[in-house]
Amino acid sequence: MEATIKILIYIHAFFGGIGLITGIGSIMVKKGGVLHQRMGKLFSIGMVTSSLISIPICWMPNHQNIFLFLIGLFTIYLVISGNRALSFKRKSKADFTDKLISGSMLFFSVIMISIGIYCQLNAIENGILFTFFGGFGFYMTVKDFIFFKKLSVSNKNWLSKHIGKMIGALIASVTAFIVAGIGIGNVIAWITPSILGTFYIIYWNRKIAPKPIKVVEV
């Protein structure tokens, strides 16, 4: 059994490494170009595969970890919804799958927040991590439903959704490398990539925001 778990962990790490490398590469090349798209596809495959493999590992003997299980689900949500955001360039209505993806993550985010609050009230270690990532997931999924509701008026926010979700997934990859790869598992190591990544998302949102039209007085 332990040998099987080790093989799964190696496969998980391999695909996670692919996600990390191609994710970093995709933000360094020209956005929207062929290379960016190819790296984005490899990043998505790497991250989703790595996260799917991590889910059963988190329930195996001597490897039980509900936090990593929920983070795996969170990562899958980020990648899938980030890719689906591109479809809103052409469509103006969220379908059942869009709502199911966001609704499922909203449900698990509430669970993470609840576990975090319970852990903090009972002085259980790492409760703040459940609260932090649960709150992050809750915020993103609520924003999803607001976005879905406003689609009939405007769907120009699809690029911002894509960037936010994919950078969020890259944050998960970088965090996994720091915590599992390097072995730094303190709260700062868990939270710092998310804070830095958030600033990067804000930078791009401002960059792609429509420029105000200047009125020239005659």
PyMOL commands that place a pseudoatom at each C-alpha (Angstrom):
pseudoatom trace, name=CA, resn=MET, resi=1, chain=A, elem=C, hetatm=0, pos=[0.000, 0.000, 0.000]
pseudoatom trace, name=CA, resn=GLU, resi=2, chain=A, elem=C, hetatm=0, pos=[2.789, 2.403, 0.925]
pseudoatom trace, name=CA, resn=ALA, resi=3, chain=A, elem=C, hetatm=0, pos=[4.548, 1.687, -2.372]
pseudoatom trace, name=CA, resn=THR, resi=4, chain=A, elem=C, hetatm=0, pos=[1.367, 2.598, -4.268]
pseudoatom trace, name=CA, resn=ILE, resi=5, chain=A, elem=C, hetatm=0, pos=[1.070, 5.833, -2.316]
pseudoatom trace, name=CA, resn=LYS, resi=6, chain=A, elem=C, hetatm=0, pos=[4.697, 6.713, -3.113]
pseudoatom trace, name=CA, resn=ILE, resi=7, chain=A, elem=C, hetatm=0, pos=[4.106, 6.165, -6.843]
pseudoatom trace, name=CA, resn=LEU, resi=8, chain=A, elem=C, hetatm=0, pos=[1.007, 8.370, -6.713]
pseudoatom trace, name=CA, resn=ILE, resi=9, chain=A, elem=C, hetatm=0, pos=[2.948, 11.074, -4.872]
pseudoatom trace, name=CA, resn=TYR, resi=10, chain=A, elem=C, hetatm=0, pos=[5.709, 10.986, -7.520]
pseudoatom trace, name=CA, resn=ILE, resi=11, chain=A, elem=C, hetatm=0, pos=[3.137, 11.259, -10.336]
pseudoatom trace, name=CA, resn=HIS, resi=12, chain=A, elem=C, hetatm=0, pos=[1.397, 14.056, -8.438]
pseudoatom trace, name=CA, resn=ALA, resi=13, chain=A, elem=C, hetatm=0, pos=[4.714, 15.919, -8.052]
pseudoatom trace, name=CA, resn=PHE, resi=14, chain=A, elem=C, hetatm=0, pos=[5.618, 15.359, -11.725]
pseudoatom trace, name=CA, resn=PHE, resi=15, chain=A, elem=C, hetatm=0, pos=[2.422, 16.908, -13.048]
pseudoatom trace, name=CA, resn=GLY, resi=16, chain=A, elem=C, hetatm=0, pos=[2.626, 19.640, -10.413]
pseudoatom trace, name=CA, resn=GLY, resi=17, chain=A, elem=C, hetatm=0, pos=[6.116, 20.456, -11.703]
pseudoatom trace, name=CA, resn=ILE, resi=18, chain=A, elem=C, hetatm=0, pos=[4.781, 20.697, -15.251]
pseudoatom trace, name=CA, resn=GLY, resi=19, chain=A, elem=C, hetatm=0, pos=[2.089, 23.055, -13.989]
pseudoatom trace, name=CA, resn=LEU, resi=20, chain=A, elem=C, hetatm=0, pos=[4.609, 25.213, -12.139]
pseudoatom trace, name=CA, resn=ILE, resi=21, chain=A, elem=C, hetatm=0, pos=[7.043, 25.529, -15.064]
pseudoatom trace, name=CA, resn=THR, resi=22, chain=A, elem=C, hetatm=0, pos=[4.434, 26.167, -17.757]
pseudoatom trace, name=CA, resn=GLY, resi=23, chain=A, elem=C, hetatm=0, pos=[2.472, 28.475, -15.465]
pseudoatom trace, name=CA, resn=ILE, resi=24, chain=A, elem=C, hetatm=0, pos=[5.486, 30.700, -14.893]
pseudoatom trace, name=CA, resn=GLY, resi=25, chain=A, elem=C, hetatm=0, pos=[6.277, 30.510, -18.600]
pseudoatom trace, name=CA, resn=SER, resi=26, chain=A, elem=C, hetatm=0, pos=[2.761, 31.544, -19.605]
pseudoatom trace, name=CA, resn=ILE, resi=27, chain=A, elem=C, hetatm=0, pos=[2.958, 34.810, -17.656]
pseudoatom trace, name=CA, resn=MET, resi=28, chain=A, elem=C, hetatm=0, pos=[6.354, 35.647, -19.180]
pseudoatom trace, name=CA, resn=VAL, resi=29, chain=A, elem=C, hetatm=0, pos=[5.406, 35.301, -22.851]
pseudoatom trace, name=CA, resn=LYS, resi=30, chain=A, elem=C, hetatm=0, pos=[3.094, 37.514, -24.905]
pseudoatom trace, name=CA, resn=LYS, resi=31, chain=A, elem=C, hetatm=0, pos=[-0.485, 37.220, -23.638]
pseudoatom trace, name=CA, resn=GLY, resi=32, chain=A, elem=C, hetatm=0, pos=[-2.896, 35.688, -26.134]
pseudoatom trace, name=CA, resn=GLY, resi=33, chain=A, elem=C, hetatm=0, pos=[-0.099, 34.438, -28.405]
pseudoatom trace, name=CA, resn=VAL, resi=34, chain=A, elem=C, hetatm=0, pos=[0.308, 30.862, -29.608]
pseudoatom trace, name=CA, resn=LEU, resi=35, chain=A, elem=C, hetatm=0, pos=[3.026, 30.099, -27.045]
pseudoatom trace, name=CA, resn=HIS, resi=36, chain=A, elem=C, hetatm=0, pos=[0.907, 31.523, -24.238]
pseudoatom trace, name=CA, resn=GLN, resi=37, chain=A, elem=C, hetatm=0, pos=[-2.044, 29.363, -25.288]
pseudoatom trace, name=CA, resn=ARG, resi=38, chain=A, elem=C, hetatm=0, pos=[0.051, 26.190, -25.521]
pseudoatom trace, name=CA, resn=MET, resi=39, chain=A, elem=C, hetatm=0, pos=[1.684, 26.785, -22.170]
pseudoatom trace, name=CA, resn=GLY, resi=40, chain=A, elem=C, hetatm=0, pos=[-1.729, 27.552, -20.717]
pseudoatom trace, name=CA, resn=LYS, resi=41, chain=A, elem=C, hetatm=0, pos=[-3.065, 24.192, -21.903]
pseudoatom trace, name=CA, resn=LEU, resi=42, chain=A, elem=C, hetatm=0, pos=[-0.079, 22.332, -20.439]
pseudoatom trace, name=CA, resn=PHE, resi=43, chain=A, elem=C, hetatm=0, pos=[-0.479, 24.293, -17.211]
pseudoatom trace, name=CA, resn=SER, resi=44, chain=A, elem=C, hetatm=0, pos=[-4.157, 23.351, -17.000]
pseudoatom trace, name=CA, resn=ILE, resi=45, chain=A, elem=C, hetatm=0, pos=[-3.462, 19.662, -17.687]
pseudoatom trace, name=CA, resn=GLY, resi=46, chain=A, elem=C, hetatm=0, pos=[-0.605, 19.596, -15.178]
pseudoatom trace, name=CA, resn=MET, resi=47, chain=A, elem=C, hetatm=0, pos=[-2.526, 21.319, -12.385]
pseudoatom trace, name=CA, resn=VAL, resi=48, chain=A, elem=C, hetatm=0, pos=[-5.790, 19.419, -12.790]
pseudoatom trace, name=CA, resn=THR, resi=49, chain=A, elem=C, hetatm=0, pos=[-4.025, 16.039, -13.056]
pseudoatom trace, name=CA, resn=SER, resi=50, chain=A, elem=C, hetatm=0, pos=[-1.816, 16.783, -10.054]
pseudoatom trace, name=CA, resn=SER, resi=51, chain=A, elem=C, hetatm=0, pos=[-4.799, 17.938, -7.984]
pseudoatom trace, name=CA, resn=LEU, resi=52, chain=A, elem=C, hetatm=0, pos=[-6.958, 14.953, -8.967]
pseudoatom trace, name=CA, resn=ILE, resi=53, chain=A, elem=C, hetatm=0, pos=[-4.195, 12.579, -7.861]
pseudoatom trace, name=CA, resn=SER, resi=54, chain=A, elem=C, hetatm=0, pos=[-3.777, 14.450, -4.567]
pseudoatom trace, name=CA, resn=ILE, resi=55, chain=A, elem=C, hetatm=0, pos=[-7.437, 13.923, -3.629]
pseudoatom trace, name=CA, resn=PRO, resi=56, chain=A, elem=C, hetatm=0, pos=[-7.269, 10.130, -3.006]
pseudoatom trace, name=CA, resn=ILE, resi=57, chain=A, elem=C, hetatm=0, pos=[-3.792, 10.478, -1.444]
pseudoatom trace, name=CA, resn=CYS, resi=58, chain=A, elem=C, hetatm=0, pos=[-5.288, 12.772, 1.222]
pseudoatom trace, name=CA, resn=TRP, resi=59, chain=A, elem=C, hetatm=0, pos=[-7.541, 9.919, 2.389]
pseudoatom trace, name=CA, resn=MET, resi=60, chain=A, elem=C, hetatm=0, pos=[-4.941, 7.143, 2.403]
pseudoatom trace, name=CA, resn=PRO, resi=61, chain=A, elem=C, hetatm=0, pos=[-3.451, 5.694, 5.636]
pseudoatom trace, name=CA, resn=ASN, resi=62, chain=A, elem=C, hetatm=0, pos=[-0.853, 7.963, 7.283]
pseudoatom trace, name=CA, resn=HIS, resi=63, chain=A, elem=C, hetatm=0, pos=[-1.521, 10.654, 4.688]
pseudoatom trace, name=CA, resn=GLN, resi=64, chain=A, elem=C, hetatm=0, pos=[-4.948, 11.910, 5.772]
pseudoatom trace, name=CA, resn=ASN, resi=65, chain=A, elem=C, hetatm=0, pos=[-5.124, 15.669, 5.360]
pseudoatom trace, name=CA, resn=ILE, resi=66, chain=A, elem=C, hetatm=0, pos=[-8.492, 17.353, 4.910]
pseudoatom trace, name=CA, resn=PHE, resi=67, chain=A, elem=C, hetatm=0, pos=[-6.871, 20.743, 4.291]
pseudoatom trace, name=CA, resn=LEU, resi=68, chain=A, elem=C, hetatm=0, pos=[-4.861, 19.505, 1.300]
pseudoatom trace, name=CA, resn=PHE, resi=69, chain=A, elem=C, hetatm=0, pos=[-7.971, 17.699, 0.062]
pseudoatom trace, name=CA, resn=LEU, resi=70, chain=A, elem=C, hetatm=0, pos=[-9.921, 20.973, 0.041]
pseudoatom trace, name=CA, resn=ILE, resi=71, chain=A, elem=C, hetatm=0, pos=[-7.005, 22.882, -1.508]
pseudoatom trace, name=CA, resn=GLY, resi=72, chain=A, elem=C, hetatm=0, pos=[-6.935, 20.262, -4.284]
pseudoatom trace, name=CA, resn=LEU, resi=73, chain=A, elem=C, hetatm=0, pos=[-10.614, 20.924, -4.997]
pseudoatom trace, name=CA, resn=PHE, resi=74, chain=A, elem=C, hetatm=0, pos=[-9.972, 24.668, -4.881]
pseudoatom trace, name=CA, resn=THR, resi=75, chain=A, elem=C, hetatm=0, pos=[-7.174, 24.355, -7.447]
pseudoatom trace, name=CA, resn=ILE, resi=76, chain=A, elem=C, hetatm=0, pos=[-9.347, 22.302, -9.802]
pseudoatom trace, name=CA, resn=TYR, resi=77, chain=A, elem=C, hetatm=0, pos=[-12.080, 24.942, -9.497]
pseudoatom trace, name=CA, resn=LEU, resi=78, chain=A, elem=C, hetatm=0, pos=[-9.621, 27.738, -10.328]
pseudoatom trace, name=CA, resn=VAL, resi=79, chain=A, elem=C, hetatm=0, pos=[-8.260, 26.014, -13.436]
pseudoatom trace, name=CA, resn=ILE, resi=80, chain=A, elem=C, hetatm=0, pos=[-11.599, 24.857, -14.843]
pseudoatom trace, name=CA, resn=SER, resi=81, chain=A, elem=C, hetatm=0, pos=[-13.473, 28.090, -14.191]
pseudoatom trace, name=CA, resn=GLY, resi=82, chain=A, elem=C, hetatm=0, pos=[-10.482, 30.105, -15.406]
pseudoatom trace, name=CA, resn=ASN, resi=83, chain=A, elem=C, hetatm=0, pos=[-10.579, 28.283, -18.735]
pseudoatom trace, name=CA, resn=ARG, resi=84, chain=A, elem=C, hetatm=0, pos=[-14.357, 28.493, -18.983]
pseudoatom trace, name=CA, resn=ALA, resi=85, chain=A, elem=C, hetatm=0, pos=[-14.133, 32.257, -18.483]
pseudoatom trace, name=CA, resn=LEU, resi=86, chain=A, elem=C, hetatm=0, pos=[-12.742, 32.439, -22.027]
pseudoatom trace, name=CA, resn=SER, resi=87, chain=A, elem=C, hetatm=0, pos=[-16.035, 31.122, -23.390]
pseudoatom trace, name=CA, resn=PHE, resi=88, chain=A, elem=C, hetatm=0, pos=[-17.806, 34.275, -22.179]
pseudoatom trace, name=CA, resn=LYS, resi=89, chain=A, elem=C, hetatm=0, pos=[-16.077, 36.160, -24.961]
pseudoatom trace, name=CA, resn=ARG, resi=90, chain=A, elem=C, hetatm=0, pos=[-18.676, 34.538, -27.226]
pseudoatom trace, name=CA, resn=LYS, resi=91, chain=A, elem=C, hetatm=0, pos=[-21.625, 33.708, -24.974]
pseudoatom trace, name=CA, resn=SER, resi=92, chain=A, elem=C, hetatm=0, pos=[-23.751, 36.018, -22.850]
pseudoatom trace, name=CA, resn=LYS, resi=93, chain=A, elem=C, hetatm=0, pos=[-25.354, 33.527, -20.465]
pseudoatom trace, name=CA, resn=ALA, resi=94, chain=A, elem=C, hetatm=0, pos=[-23.922, 31.194, -17.819]
pseudoatom trace, name=CA, resn=ASP, resi=95, chain=A, elem=C, hetatm=0, pos=[-25.025, 27.593, -18.267]
pseudoatom trace, name=CA, resn=PHE, resi=96, chain=A, elem=C, hetatm=0, pos=[-25.703, 24.900, -15.675]
pseudoatom trace, name=CA, resn=THR, resi=97, chain=A, elem=C, hetatm=0, pos=[-22.073, 23.698, -15.685]
pseudoatom trace, name=CA, resn=ASP, resi=98, chain=A, elem=C, hetatm=0, pos=[-20.760, 27.196, -14.894]
pseudoatom trace, name=CA, resn=LYS, resi=99, chain=A, elem=C, hetatm=0, pos=[-23.138, 27.505, -11.959]
pseudoatom trace, name=CA, resn=LEU, resi=100, chain=A, elem=C, hetatm=0, pos=[-22.430, 23.961, -10.750]
pseudoatom trace, name=CA, resn=ILE, resi=101, chain=A, elem=C, hetatm=0, pos=[-18.662, 24.581, -10.694]
pseudoatom trace, name=CA, resn=SER, resi=102, chain=A, elem=C, hetatm=0, pos=[-18.988, 27.840, -8.766]
pseudoatom trace, name=CA, resn=GLY, resi=103, chain=A, elem=C, hetatm=0, pos=[-21.763, 26.514, -6.524]
pseudoatom trace, name=CA, resn=SER, resi=104, chain=A, elem=C, hetatm=0, pos=[-19.730, 23.452, -5.556]
pseudoatom trace, name=CA, resn=MET, resi=105, chain=A, elem=C, hetatm=0, pos=[-16.730, 25.588, -4.654]
pseudoatom trace, name=CA, resn=LEU, resi=106, chain=A, elem=C, hetatm=0, pos=[-18.973, 27.943, -2.683]
pseudoatom trace, name=CA, resn=PHE, resi=107, chain=A, elem=C, hetatm=0, pos=[-20.177, 24.942, -0.658]
pseudoatom trace, name=CA, resn=PHE, resi=108, chain=A, elem=C, hetatm=0, pos=[-16.629, 23.733, 0.058]
pseudoatom trace, name=CA, resn=SER, resi=109, chain=A, elem=C, hetatm=0, pos=[-15.526, 27.291, 0.889]
pseudoatom trace, name=CA, resn=VAL, resi=110, chain=A, elem=C, hetatm=0, pos=[-18.191, 27.483, 3.600]
pseudoatom trace, name=CA, resn=ILE, resi=111, chain=A, elem=C, hetatm=0, pos=[-16.906, 24.157, 4.950]
pseudoatom trace, name=CA, resn=MET, resi=112, chain=A, elem=C, hetatm=0, pos=[-13.334, 25.509, 5.022]
pseudoatom trace, name=CA, resn=ILE, resi=113, chain=A, elem=C, hetatm=0, pos=[-14.414, 28.667, 6.839]
pseudoatom trace, name=CA, resn=SER, resi=114, chain=A, elem=C, hetatm=0, pos=[-16.413, 26.616, 9.360]
pseudoatom trace, name=CA, resn=ILE, resi=115, chain=A, elem=C, hetatm=0, pos=[-13.472, 24.304, 10.040]
pseudoatom trace, name=CA, resn=GLY, resi=116, chain=A, elem=C, hetatm=0, pos=[-11.178, 27.327, 10.354]
pseudoatom trace, name=CA, resn=ILE, resi=117, chain=A, elem=C, hetatm=0, pos=[-13.430, 29.047, 12.888]
pseudoatom trace, name=CA, resn=TYR, resi=118, chain=A, elem=C, hetatm=0, pos=[-13.761, 25.804, 14.880]
pseudoatom trace, name=CA, resn=CYS, resi=119, chain=A, elem=C, hetatm=0, pos=[-9.974, 25.293, 14.903]
pseudoatom trace, name=CA, resn=GLN, resi=120, chain=A, elem=C, hetatm=0, pos=[-9.295, 28.869, 15.985]
pseudoatom trace, name=CA, resn=LEU, resi=121, chain=A, elem=C, hetatm=0, pos=[-11.867, 28.730, 18.783]
pseudoatom trace, name=CA, resn=ASN, resi=122, chain=A, elem=C, hetatm=0, pos=[-10.304, 25.501, 20.054]
pseudoatom trace, name=CA, resn=ALA, resi=123, chain=A, elem=C, hetatm=0, pos=[-6.672, 26.590, 19.547]
pseudoatom trace, name=CA, resn=ILE, resi=124, chain=A, elem=C, hetatm=0, pos=[-6.077, 23.900, 16.909]
pseudoatom trace, name=CA, resn=GLU, resi=125, chain=A, elem=C, hetatm=0, pos=[-3.013, 24.470, 14.714]
pseudoatom trace, name=CA, resn=ASN, resi=126, chain=A, elem=C, hetatm=0, pos=[-3.373, 25.995, 11.210]
pseudoatom trace, name=CA, resn=GLY, resi=127, chain=A, elem=C, hetatm=0, pos=[-6.987, 27.043, 11.689]
pseudoatom trace, name=CA, resn=ILE, resi=128, chain=A, elem=C, hetatm=0, pos=[-6.130, 30.397, 10.124]
pseudoatom trace, name=CA, resn=LEU, resi=129, chain=A, elem=C, hetatm=0, pos=[-5.238, 28.624, 6.866]
pseudoatom trace, name=CA, resn=PHE, resi=130, chain=A, elem=C, hetatm=0, pos=[-8.723, 27.114, 6.571]
pseudoatom trace, name=CA, resn=THR, resi=131, chain=A, elem=C, hetatm=0, pos=[-10.259, 30.517, 7.250]
pseudoatom trace, name=CA, resn=PHE, resi=132, chain=A, elem=C, hetatm=0, pos=[-7.951, 32.368, 4.840]
pseudoatom trace, name=CA, resn=PHE, resi=133, chain=A, elem=C, hetatm=0, pos=[-8.368, 30.051, 1.847]
pseudoatom trace, name=CA, resn=GLY, resi=134, chain=A, elem=C, hetatm=0, pos=[-12.030, 29.411, 2.621]
pseudoatom trace, name=CA, resn=GLY, resi=135, chain=A, elem=C, hetatm=0, pos=[-12.648, 33.156, 2.677]
pseudoatom trace, name=CA, resn=PHE, resi=136, chain=A, elem=C, hetatm=0, pos=[-10.718, 33.556, -0.566]
pseudoatom trace, name=CA, resn=GLY, resi=137, chain=A, elem=C, hetatm=0, pos=[-12.816, 30.826, -2.219]
pseudoatom trace, name=CA, resn=PHE, resi=138, chain=A, elem=C, hetatm=0, pos=[-16.047, 32.295, -0.850]
pseudoatom trace, name=CA, resn=TYR, resi=139, chain=A, elem=C, hetatm=0, pos=[-15.179, 35.736, -2.235]
pseudoatom trace, name=CA, resn=MET, resi=140, chain=A, elem=C, hetatm=0, pos=[-14.298, 34.374, -5.686]
pseudoatom trace, name=CA, resn=THR, resi=141, chain=A, elem=C, hetatm=0, pos=[-17.425, 32.237, -6.027]
pseudoatom trace, name=CA, resn=VAL, resi=142, chain=A, elem=C, hetatm=0, pos=[-19.763, 35.020, -4.889]
pseudoatom trace, name=CA, resn=LYS, resi=143, chain=A, elem=C, hetatm=0, pos=[-18.087, 37.232, -7.497]
pseudoatom trace, name=CA, resn=ASP, resi=144, chain=A, elem=C, hetatm=0, pos=[-18.783, 34.476, -10.041]
pseudoatom trace, name=CA, resn=PHE, resi=145, chain=A, elem=C, hetatm=0, pos=[-22.516, 34.614, -9.409]
pseudoatom trace, name=CA, resn=ILE, resi=146, chain=A, elem=C, hetatm=0, pos=[-22.518, 38.418, -9.560]
pseudoatom trace, name=CA, resn=PHE, resi=147, chain=A, elem=C, hetatm=0, pos=[-20.710, 38.108, -12.901]
pseudoatom trace, name=CA, resn=PHE, resi=148, chain=A, elem=C, hetatm=0, pos=[-23.262, 35.561, -14.152]
pseudoatom trace, name=CA, resn=LYS, resi=149, chain=A, elem=C, hetatm=0, pos=[-26.140, 37.853, -13.175]
pseudoatom trace, name=CA, resn=LYS, resi=150, chain=A, elem=C, hetatm=0, pos=[-24.696, 40.837, -15.036]
pseudoatom trace, name=CA, resn=LEU, resi=151, chain=A, elem=C, hetatm=0, pos=[-23.968, 38.918, -18.224]
pseudoatom trace, name=CA, resn=SER, resi=152, chain=A, elem=C, hetatm=0, pos=[-27.135, 40.144, -19.869]
pseudoatom trace, name=CA, resn=VAL, resi=153, chain=A, elem=C, hetatm=0, pos=[-25.839, 43.688, -19.493]
pseudoatom trace, name=CA, resn=SER, resi=154, chain=A, elem=C, hetatm=0, pos=[-22.164, 43.173, -20.254]
pseudoatom trace, name=CA, resn=ASN, resi=155, chain=A, elem=C, hetatm=0, pos=[-19.739, 40.271, -20.535]
pseudoatom trace, name=CA, resn=LYS, resi=156, chain=A, elem=C, hetatm=0, pos=[-16.596, 42.332, -21.023]
pseudoatom trace, name=CA, resn=ASN, resi=157, chain=A, elem=C, hetatm=0, pos=[-15.251, 41.168, -17.648]
pseudoatom trace, name=CA, resn=TRP, resi=158, chain=A, elem=C, hetatm=0, pos=[-14.432, 37.665, -18.944]
pseudoatom trace, name=CA, resn=LEU, resi=159, chain=A, elem=C, hetatm=0, pos=[-10.717, 38.452, -19.393]
pseudoatom trace, name=CA, resn=SER, resi=160, chain=A, elem=C, hetatm=0, pos=[-10.414, 39.681, -15.822]
pseudoatom trace, name=CA, resn=LYS, resi=161, chain=A, elem=C, hetatm=0, pos=[-12.067, 36.443, -14.615]
pseudoatom trace, name=CA, resn=HIS, resi=162, chain=A, elem=C, hetatm=0, pos=[-9.678, 34.361, -16.698]
pseudoatom trace, name=CA, resn=ILE, resi=163, chain=A, elem=C, hetatm=0, pos=[-6.589, 36.162, -15.409]
pseudoatom trace, name=CA, resn=GLY, resi=164, chain=A, elem=C, hetatm=0, pos=[-7.730, 36.047, -11.777]
pseudoatom trace, name=CA, resn=LYS, resi=165, chain=A, elem=C, hetatm=0, pos=[-8.516, 32.330, -11.801]
pseudoatom trace, name=CA, resn=MET, resi=166, chain=A, elem=C, hetatm=0, pos=[-5.411, 31.212, -13.701]
pseudoatom trace, name=CA, resn=ILE, resi=167, chain=A, elem=C, hetatm=0, pos=[-3.077, 33.321, -11.562]
pseudoatom trace, name=CA, resn=GLY, resi=168, chain=A, elem=C, hetatm=0, pos=[-4.873, 31.875, -8.542]
pseudoatom trace, name=CA, resn=ALA, resi=169, chain=A, elem=C, hetatm=0, pos=[-4.070, 28.367, -9.787]
pseudoatom trace, name=CA, resn=LEU, resi=170, chain=A, elem=C, hetatm=0, pos=[-0.442, 29.393, -10.346]
pseudoatom trace, name=CA, resn=ILE, resi=171, chain=A, elem=C, hetatm=0, pos=[-0.355, 30.702, -6.774]
pseudoatom trace, name=CA, resn=ALA, resi=172, chain=A, elem=C, hetatm=0, pos=[-1.446, 27.226, -5.637]
pseudoatom trace, name=CA, resn=SER, resi=173, chain=A, elem=C, hetatm=0, pos=[1.379, 25.675, -7.663]
pseudoatom trace, name=CA, resn=VAL, resi=174, chain=A, elem=C, hetatm=0, pos=[4.016, 28.037, -6.237]
pseudoatom trace, name=CA, resn=THR, resi=175, chain=A, elem=C, hetatm=0, pos=[2.686, 27.478, -2.720]
pseudoatom trace, name=CA, resn=ALA, resi=176, chain=A, elem=C, hetatm=0, pos=[2.847, 23.696, -3.156]
pseudoatom trace, name=CA, resn=PHE, resi=177, chain=A, elem=C, hetatm=0, pos=[6.454, 23.980, -4.333]
pseudoatom trace, name=CA, resn=ILE, resi=178, chain=A, elem=C, hetatm=0, pos=[7.439, 26.076, -1.301]
pseudoatom trace, name=CA, resn=VAL, resi=179, chain=A, elem=C, hetatm=0, pos=[5.594, 23.921, 1.235]
pseudoatom trace, name=CA, resn=ALA, resi=180, chain=A, elem=C, hetatm=0, pos=[6.042, 20.410, -0.186]
pseudoatom trace, name=CA, resn=GLY, resi=181, chain=A, elem=C, hetatm=0, pos=[9.094, 20.847, -2.421]
pseudoatom trace, name=CA, resn=ILE, resi=182, chain=A, elem=C, hetatm=0, pos=[11.291, 23.032, -0.256]
pseudoatom trace, name=CA, resn=GLY, resi=183, chain=A, elem=C, hetatm=0, pos=[9.716, 21.954, 3.030]
pseudoatom trace, name=CA, resn=ILE, resi=184, chain=A, elem=C, hetatm=0, pos=[8.766, 25.361, 4.451]
pseudoatom trace, name=CA, resn=GLY, resi=185, chain=A, elem=C, hetatm=0, pos=[5.364, 24.770, 6.003]
pseudoatom trace, name=CA, resn=ASN, resi=186, chain=A, elem=C, hetatm=0, pos=[4.697, 27.786, 8.225]
pseudoatom trace, name=CA, resn=VAL, resi=187, chain=A, elem=C, hetatm=0, pos=[1.737, 30.148, 7.870]
pseudoatom trace, name=CA, resn=ILE, resi=188, chain=A, elem=C, hetatm=0, pos=[3.856, 32.796, 6.124]
pseudoatom trace, name=CA, resn=ALA, resi=189, chain=A, elem=C, hetatm=0, pos=[4.901, 30.299, 3.426]
pseudoatom trace, name=CA, resn=TRP, resi=190, chain=A, elem=C, hetatm=0, pos=[1.261, 29.388, 2.830]
pseudoatom trace, name=CA, resn=ILE, resi=191, chain=A, elem=C, hetatm=0, pos=[-0.094, 32.936, 2.651]
pseudoatom trace, name=CA, resn=THR, resi=192, chain=A, elem=C, hetatm=0, pos=[2.708, 35.017, 1.055]
pseudoatom trace, name=CA, resn=PRO, resi=193, chain=A, elem=C, hetatm=0, pos=[2.261, 33.673, -2.537]
pseudoatom trace, name=CA, resn=SER, resi=194, chain=A, elem=C, hetatm=0, pos=[-1.450, 34.502, -2.345]
pseudoatom trace, name=CA, resn=ILE, resi=195, chain=A, elem=C, hetatm=0, pos=[-0.751, 38.070, -1.232]
pseudoatom trace, name=CA, resn=LEU, resi=196, chain=A, elem=C, hetatm=0, pos=[1.874, 38.651, -3.946]
pseudoatom trace, name=CA, resn=GLY, resi=197, chain=A, elem=C, hetatm=0, pos=[-0.323, 36.988, -6.563]
pseudoatom trace, name=CA, resn=THR, resi=198, chain=A, elem=C, hetatm=0, pos=[-3.236, 39.219, -5.606]
pseudoatom trace, name=CA, resn=PHE, resi=199, chain=A, elem=C, hetatm=0, pos=[-1.118, 42.315, -6.295]
pseudoatom trace, name=CA, resn=TYR, resi=200, chain=A, elem=C, hetatm=0, pos=[-0.224, 40.840, -9.699]
pseudoatom trace, name=CA, resn=ILE, resi=201, chain=A, elem=C, hetatm=0, pos=[-3.906, 40.263, -10.480]
pseudoatom trace, name=CA, resn=ILE, resi=202, chain=A, elem=C, hetatm=0, pos=[-4.718, 43.854, -9.481]
pseudoatom trace, name=CA, resn=TYR, resi=203, chain=A, elem=C, hetatm=0, pos=[-1.926, 45.075, -11.775]
pseudoatom trace, name=CA, resn=TRP, resi=204, chain=A, elem=C, hetatm=0, pos=[-3.364, 43.210, -14.773]
pseudoatom trace, name=CA, resn=ASN, resi=205, chain=A, elem=C, hetatm=0, pos=[-6.933, 44.209, -14.012]
pseudoatom trace, name=CA, resn=ARG, resi=206, chain=A, elem=C, hetatm=0, pos=[-5.872, 47.838, -14.097]
pseudoatom trace, name=CA, resn=LYS, resi=207, chain=A, elem=C, hetatm=0, pos=[-3.898, 47.269, -17.285]
pseudoatom trace, name=CA, resn=ILE, resi=208, chain=A, elem=C, hetatm=0, pos=[-6.833, 45.755, -19.170]
pseudoatom trace, name=CA, resn=ALA, resi=209, chain=A, elem=C, hetatm=0, pos=[-9.435, 48.154, -17.767]
pseudoatom trace, name=CA, resn=PRO, resi=210, chain=A, elem=C, hetatm=0, pos=[-11.079, 50.343, -20.451]
pseudoatom trace, name=CA, resn=LYS, resi=211, chain=A, elem=C, hetatm=0, pos=[-9.369, 53.695, -20.727]
pseudoatom trace, name=CA, resn=PRO, resi=212, chain=A, elem=C, hetatm=0, pos=[-11.623, 56.719, -20.146]
pseudoatom trace, name=CA, resn=ILE, resi=213, chain=A, elem=C, hetatm=0, pos=[-12.495, 58.583, -23.315]
pseudoatom trace, name=CA, resn=LYS, resi=214, chain=A, elem=C, hetatm=0, pos=[-11.047, 62.074, -23.337]
pseudoatom trace, name=CA, resn=VAL, resi=215, chain=A, elem=C, hetatm=0, pos=[-13.413, 64.741, -24.561]
pseudoatom trace, name=CA, resn=VAL, resi=216, chain=A, elem=C, hetatm=0, pos=[-11.675, 67.398, -26.588]
pseudoatom trace, name=CA, resn=GLU, resi=217, chain=A, elem=C, hetatm=0, pos=[-13.275, 70.785, -26.185]
pseudoatom trace, name=CA, resn=VAL, resi=218, chain=A, elem=C, hetatm=0, pos=[-13.469, 72.898, -29.313]
for i in range(1, 218): cmd.bond("trace and resi %d" % i, "trace and resi %d" % (i + 1))
show_as sticks, trace
zoom trace
